[in-house]
Amino acid sequence: MSDAFTTRVLNVASGSSERVVDLTPDCEAFLREAAAGRDGLLNVFVPHATAGIAIIETGAGSDDDLLAALHTLLPADDRWQHRHGSPGHGRDHVLPAFVPPHATLPVLGGRLELGTWQSVCLVDTNKDNPRRQVRLSFLA
């Protein structure tokens, strides 16, 4: 494969509670190597049926607000037809319809072009799966 396309898999310990995990430092470290000062696109993809990727502000309460909103929209109760796993786990399988499992972001001069308060985050409401993989791909 040429250096126009580079990919890496991150192993993320998301734990046994609902979490928003900031992946921005990992994305930036990957781009320092993969982009080497070039323009292109970064694709972030989580190959799991119960997690998503969000571009959101973190650290000021927005990550907790997102989890609260998902609780309101997708309650962890017995209404879901998908019933294996912990109670309410069916909602975790609906999550990617609201928080997609991917994001594609511009890279200029080898740097991720995010807004001032934007972060690249893994959104994981599945308490039954404490480990996730996230694929980072740079296309020049």
Salt bridges, closest charged atoms under 4 A:
GLU18 OE1 - HIS71 NE2 2.88
GLU18 OE2 - ARG91 NH2 2.14
GLU33 OE1 - ARG8 NH2 2.62
ASP77 OD2 - ARG79 NH2 2.62
ASP92 OD2 - HIS89 ND1 2.96
ASP92 OD1 - ARG91 NE 3.64
ASP124 OD1 - ARG132 NH2 2.93
ASP128 OD2 - HIS89 ND1 3.85
